[in-house]
């Protein structure tokens, strides 16, 4: 049993005395869940949210039956307990036309066939044709604010259907106060229809000893100190300006500092590839592909500081992951990131290369400032916890189910 499962077990034992009362307050449910982002070895933002929240719900509430909807063959690790029934629905939903078929035909039919009491969809999409009460998770509205960062067919689908999905949903969960306010302002949704359930971070993100850090530096950064960025490489992550800011930093501040860029190339990444290949300090910029959490947690934990100057984030999980390791960062001064970083980070205008570069210089030169930020990491990180988030999420599930029964 790993640490996460032990945590869930303890929580379940503490609740055992209330189980009979809970049964009468919220009778047995058949809960269908969109689990198409539970992909072995490929979990990213939506996938991690689904994994951490739904796994805890399944283990903490054996009184309910869960029907998991996958869009391709699934890995058995995602069948969390005996109260889960995995169902593969075709076709694989990885294109706007296939999205429509999957949700409006396959999911709608499966909800009826399995007599679902509630449908939870964690990827911002739902079935407009079903009458089953639906709890929708919308992580962010980046496509509304930066539509040019997505291919035409994807942004067109998202901008047309997401407001309709939001209107159809019985209730919406989002991952930050900023995202809730953005939904209210952009789509005119009542704040009472939206609940905030924060992301958390994997327990493998923990502070490391000096010796552990040096081992990682030797393996990935030629023994040098480094800034680190982690995330999918596409325009919204602002990696182009980060690379330019690192060049600014290196020209102004002579040091052996390196920059590790960790992540897979996503859409519209040609400019990122060009800047990586032509960077004036190419020997100090290291690109590494997508990493599993056991490795990524060590590479982030050994960093001198996190760089995360995205143009837009609904939450920004890498910031929290770094804080869990006592690694402060330089992050954007906009959208949800100040909410996550608190007083444990420095902030920069993500559209100003010089500002990002100067914050890097300040972070590097002023060791007292950096030490002060390090000391604030633990308290800030403690505000975000997957177990608490799962409990908050279940309270929304319980409330919405009982509302439908009234």
C-alpha positions in Angstrom: 0.0 0.0 0.0 1.5 3.4 -1.0 1.3 6.6 1.0 -1.7 7.9 -0.9 -3.7 4.7 -0.3 -2.7 4.7 3.4 -4.0 8.3 3.6 -7.3 7.3 2.1 -7.6 4.2 4.4 -7.1 6.4 7.5 -9.7 8.8 6.2 -12.1 6.0 5.6 -11.7 4.6 9.1 -12.3 8.0 10.7 -15.6 8.2 8.7 -16.8 4.7 9.6 -19.0 5.8 12.5 -20.9 8.1 10.2 -21.4 5.6 7.4 -25.0 4.6 8.2 -26.0 8.2 8.5 -24.3 9.0 5.2 -26.2 6.1 3.6 -29.5 7.6 4.5 -28.4 11.1 3.6 -27.2 10.0 0.2 -28.4 6.6 -0.9 -26.4 4.3 -3.2 -25.5 5.9 -6.5 -24.6 4.7 -9.9 -22.0 7.3 -11.0 -20.7 7.3 -14.5 -17.3 9.0 -15.0 -15.6 10.2 -18.2 -12.1 8.6 -17.8 -10.8 9.0 -21.3 -7.7 10.9 -20.0 -6.6 8.1 -17.7 -3.8 7.0 -20.0 -1.0 4.9 -18.6 2.3 6.7 -18.7 0.7 9.8 -20.2 -1.1 11.5 -17.3 -1.1 15.3 -17.6 -3.3 18.0 -16.1 -6.8 16.6 -16.7 -5.6 13.1 -16.3 -4.0 13.8 -12.9 -7.2 15.6 -11.7 -9.3 12.6 -12.8 -6.9 10.1 -11.2 -6.5 11.8 -7.9 -10.1 12.9 -7.3 -12.0 9.9 -8.7 -9.6 7.3 -7.2 -10.1 8.7 -3.7 -13.9 8.8 -4.2 -14.0 5.2 -5.3 -11.9 4.0 -2.4 -13.7 6.1 0.2 -17.2 5.3 -1.0 -17.6 1.6 -1.6 -21.4 2.0 -1.2 -21.5 3.6 -4.7 -21.1 1.9 -8.1 -18.8 3.7 -10.6 -19.0 3.1 -14.3 -15.8 4.3 -16.1 -16.1 5.4 -19.7 -12.8 4.9 -21.6 -12.4 5.6 -25.3 -9.7 3.0 -25.9 -8.4 -0.1 -24.2 -7.6 0.8 -20.6 -4.9 -0.1 -18.1 -6.0 -2.2 -15.2 -4.3 0.2 -12.8 -7.2 2.5 -13.4 -9.8 0.0 -12.2 -9.4 1.2 -8.6 -11.7 -1.2 -6.8 -14.4 -3.8 -7.2 -17.1 -1.1 -7.3 -15.7 0.1 -10.7 -17.1 -1.2 -14.0 -14.8 -0.2 -16.9 -16.6 0.3 -20.2 -14.8 1.0 -23.5 -16.9 3.3 -25.8 -15.9 3.8 -29.5 -14.6 5.7 -31.4 -11.4 7.0 -29.7 -12.3 10.6 -29.1 -9.2 12.6 -30.3 -10.7 14.9 -33.0 -13.7 17.3 -33.0 -15.9 15.1 -35.2 -15.1 12.0 -33.0 -15.7 14.1 -29.9 -19.3 14.7 -31.1 -19.9 11.0 -31.9 -18.4 9.9 -28.7 -20.4 12.2 -26.4 -23.6 12.5 -28.3 -23.9 8.9 -29.4 -21.7 6.5 -27.4 -21.8 8.3 -24.0 -25.5 9.1 -24.3 -26.4 5.5 -25.0 -24.1 4.2 -22.3 -25.6 6.5 -19.7 -29.0 5.1 -20.5 -27.9 1.5 -20.7 -26.1 1.6 -17.3 -28.9 3.6 -15.7 -26.5 6.2 -14.4 -27.8 8.5 -11.6 -25.1 11.1 -12.3 -22.4 11.7 -15.0 -19.1 13.3 -14.0 -17.1 14.7 -16.9 -13.6 16.0 -16.0 -12.5 17.3 -19.4 -14.9 20.2 -20.0 -17.1 18.2 -22.5 -20.5 16.5 -21.9 -23.4 15.0 -23.8 -26.0 17.7 -24.7 -28.5 15.0 -25.5 -28.7 13.1 -22.2 -31.1 13.8 -19.5 -28.8 12.4 -16.8 -27.7 15.0 -14.3 -24.2 16.1 -15.2 -21.3 17.5 -13.1 -18.9 19.2 -15.4 -15.3 20.1 -14.7 -14.0 23.1 -16.7 -10.3 23.7 -15.9 -9.8 27.0 -17.8 -10.9 29.1 -20.7 -7.6 29.6 -22.4 -9.1 29.0 -25.8 -11.3 32.0 -25.3 -8.5 34.4 -24.5 -5.8 32.9 -26.8 -7.7 31.2 -29.6 -4.7 31.8 -32.0 -2.7 29.3 -30.0 -4.9 26.4 -31.1 -5.4 24.8 -34.6 -8.6 26.2 -36.2 -10.7 23.0 -35.9 -10.0 22.7 -32.2 -10.6 26.3 -31.2 -13.8 26.4 -33.3 -15.2 23.4 -31.6 -14.3 24.6 -28.1 -15.6 28.2 -28.6 -18.9 27.0 -30.0 -19.6 24.1 -27.7 -18.1 25.1 -24.3 -20.7 27.8 -23.5 -23.4 25.3 -24.4 -21.8 22.6 -22.2 -21.6 25.1 -19.4 -25.3 26.0 -19.8 -26.4 22.4 -19.9 -24.4 21.2 -16.9 -26.3 20.9 -13.7 -23.2 22.1 -11.8 -19.7 23.1 -12.7 -16.4 22.5 -10.8 -13.3 24.5 -11.6 -9.9 24.6 -10.1 -9.3 28.1 -8.9 -11.1 31.3 -7.8 -9.6 32.9 -10.9 -11.2 30.3 -13.2 -14.5 30.6 -11.4 -14.5 34.4 -11.9 -13.5 33.9 -15.6 -16.4 31.6 -16.2 -18.8 34.0 -14.6 -17.5 37.0 -16.6 -17.0 35.2 -20.0 -20.2 33.1 -20.1 -22.5 34.9 -17.7 -22.8 31.9 -15.4 -24.2 32.4 -12.0 -21.5 32.0 -9.3 -23.8 29.7 -7.4 -23.6 27.2 -10.2 -19.8 26.9 -9.8 -17.7 25.3 -7.1 -13.9 25.6 -6.7 -12.0 22.4 -6.1 -8.2 23.0 -6.1 -5.7 20.7 -7.7 -3.1 19.0 -5.5 0.4 17.6 -6.1 1.6 14.0 -6.0 3.2 12.9 -2.7 6.4 12.1 -4.5 7.1 15.9 -4.6 9.1 16.4 -1.4 12.1 18.4 -0.2 15.5 16.7 -1.1 18.8 16.6 0.7 21.8 18.4 -0.8 23.4 15.1 -1.7 20.2 14.0 -3.5 20.1 17.2 -5.4 23.7 17.0 -6.5 23.1 13.5 -7.9 20.3 14.8 -10.0 22.3 17.7 -11.2 25.1 15.4 -12.2 22.7 13.2 -14.2 20.7 15.9 -16.0 22.6 19.2 -15.8 26.3 18.4 -16.0 26.6 19.0 -12.3 25.4 22.6 -12.5 22.6 24.6 -10.8 19.6 25.1 -13.1 16.2 26.7 -13.6 13.5 24.3 -14.7 10.3 24.5 -16.7 7.9 21.5 -16.9 4.9 21.3 -19.1 3.6 20.6 -22.7 5.5 22.8 -25.2 3.0 25.1 -27.0 2.5 28.8 -27.4 0.4 29.4 -24.2 3.2 28.2 -22.0 5.3 31.1 -23.3 8.4 29.0 -23.7 9.7 31.3 -26.5 9.9 34.3 -24.2 11.4 32.1 -21.4 14.2 31.1 -23.8 14.8 34.8 -24.7 14.7 35.8 -21.1 17.3 33.1 -20.2 19.6 34.6 -22.9 19.0 38.0 -21.4 19.9 36.6 -18.0 23.1 34.9 -19.2 24.3 38.1 -21.0 23.7 40.2 -17.9 24.7 37.7 -15.3 27.8 35.6 -15.9 27.1 32.2 -14.3 27.1 28.5 -15.0 23.3 28.4 -14.5 21.5 26.1 -16.9 17.9 26.0 -18.0 16.1 22.6 -18.3 13.0 22.5 -20.5 11.0 19.4 -19.7 8.0 18.4 -21.8 6.6 17.0 -25.1 6.2 19.2 -28.2 2.5 19.9 -28.6 0.8 22.1 -31.2 2.4 25.1 -32.9 5.8 24.3 -31.4 7.9 25.1 -34.5 9.1 28.4 -33.0 10.1 26.7 -29.8 12.1 24.1 -31.7 13.9 26.9 -33.7 14.8 28.9 -30.5 16.1 25.7 -28.8 18.3 25.0 -31.8 19.5 28.5 -32.3 19.8 29.7 -28.7 22.9 31.8 -28.1 23.7 29.8 -25.0 22.7 26.5 -26.5 25.1 24.5 -24.3 23.3 25.7 -21.2 19.7 24.9 -22.5 18.7 21.3 -22.1 15.5 19.9 -23.5 14.2 16.7 -21.9 11.1 14.8 -23.0 8.0 14.0 -20.9 9.0 12.4 -17.6 7.1 10.0 -15.3 6.4 11.5 -11.9 9.0 9.5 -10.1 11.7 11.1 -12.2 10.1 14.5 -12.7 9.7 15.0 -9.0 13.4 14.6 -8.5 14.4 16.9 -11.4 12.0 19.6 -10.1 13.1 19.0 -6.5 16.8 19.5 -7.3 16.2 22.8 -9.2 17.5 26.2 -8.1 14.1 27.6 -9.1 11.1 27.0 -11.2 10.3 29.0 -14.3 6.6 29.2 -15.2 5.7 32.3 -17.1 2.6 31.1 -18.9 0.3 33.6 -20.6 -2.7 31.9 -19.1 -3.3 29.1 -16.5 -6.4 27.8 -14.8 -4.3 26.6 -11.9 -0.6 25.8 -12.8 0.2 22.4 -11.2 4.0 22.6 -11.7 4.1 25.7 -9.4 2.5 23.6 -6.6 4.7 20.6 -7.3 7.8 22.9 -7.0 6.6 24.4 -3.7 6.1 20.9 -2.3 9.8 20.4 -2.9 10.7 23.7 -1.2 11.6 25.1 -4.7 10.3 28.7 -5.2 9.7 30.0 -8.7 9.5 32.9 -11.0 6.0 32.9 -12.4 3.5 35.0 -14.2 1.8 37.9 -12.4 -1.6 37.1 -14.0 -4.5 34.7 -14.2 -4.5 32.0 -11.5 -0.7 31.9 -10.8 -0.5 34.4 -7.9 -3.3 32.4 -6.2 -1.1 29.3 -6.3 2.3 30.9 -5.8 1.3 33.2 -2.9 4.3 34.8 -1.2 6.7 31.9 -2.1 7.4 33.1 -5.6 8.6 36.1 -7.6 6.4 37.5 -10.3 7.0 38.8 -13.8 5.0 40.2 -16.7 4.9 37.2 -19.1 4.9 39.4 -22.1 8.0 41.3 -21.0 11.3 39.4 -21.8 13.4 41.9 -19.9 11.2 41.7 -16.8 11.4 37.9 -16.8 15.2 38.2 -17.2 15.6 40.7 -14.4 13.5 38.6 -12.0 15.9 35.7 -12.8 18.9 38.0 -12.0 17.3 39.1 -8.7 16.5 35.5 -7.8 20.1 34.4 -8.6 21.9 37.4 -7.0 19.9 37.9 -3.8 20.4 34.7 -1.9 18.7 36.1 1.2 15.6 36.8 -0.9 15.6 33.3 -2.3 16.1 31.8 1.1 13.1 33.8 2.3 11.0 32.4 -0.5 12.2 28.9 0.3 11.0 29.3 3.9 7.5 30.2 2.7 7.1 27.2 0.3 5.7 24.7 2.8 3.0 26.9 4.2 1.8 27.9 0.7 1.9 24.3 -0.6 -0.1 23.1 2.5 -3.1 25.1 1.2 -3.6 22.5 -1.6 -4.2 18.9 -0.9 -5.6 16.1 -3.0 -7.4 14.4 -0.1 -9.2 17.6 0.9 -10.0 18.3 -2.7 -11.5 14.9 -3.2 -13.7 15.4 -0.1 -14.8 18.8 -1.4 -15.6 17.3 -4.8 -17.6 14.5 -3.2 -19.7 17.0 -1.3 -20.6 18.6 -4.6 -21.5 15.2 -6.0 -23.7 14.4 -3.0 -25.4 17.7 -3.1 -26.2 17.5 -6.8 -27.5 14.0 -6.6 -29.8 14.8 -3.7 -31.0 17.9 -5.6 -31.9 15.7 -8.5 -33.9 13.4 -6.2 -35.8 16.2 -4.6 
